[in-house]
Amino acid sequence: MARSLDGLVLAPVADQAPGQVGTRTRFTYREREGVIWADYAGGDVVRGHLVGTREGDRLDFRYVQLKHDGSTSSGHCVSRVTELPDGRVRLEETWEWESQRGSGTSVVEETGAGDAEQVVAGGVEQVTEPAP
């Protein structure tokens, strides 16, 4: 099992569709006894929150966010926690919106120490694809 997410700051590795989480978004994770939660913000997201569970290297959580245009959205995400060769944590995510159409996959990785001051919160990474 990869190390604890508690206190880690993660960021998307790529920008997604306009109005979504992107490389300027920062996620701050917390973890206690199989429970995970995070706050996130940056880019088009004013504030976001997620809450869920961890079993081994699998995260299962719901997220909700407020964007600068005043709209809100929510969804569900399942992530696999891995450790990169340099020791940083990576989340490989499969998500779907519950408040609108769309689903996708994404990757977020632990940031370097220099990014910590930019953080307001913790993690979900998103790509917008229309649902079939």
Secondary structure by P-SEA (a helix, b strand, c coil): ccccccbbbbbbccccccccccccbbbbbbbcccccccccccccccbbbbbbccccccccccccccccccccccbbbbbbbbbcccbbbbbbbbbbbccccccccbbbbbbcccccccccccbbbbbbbbcc
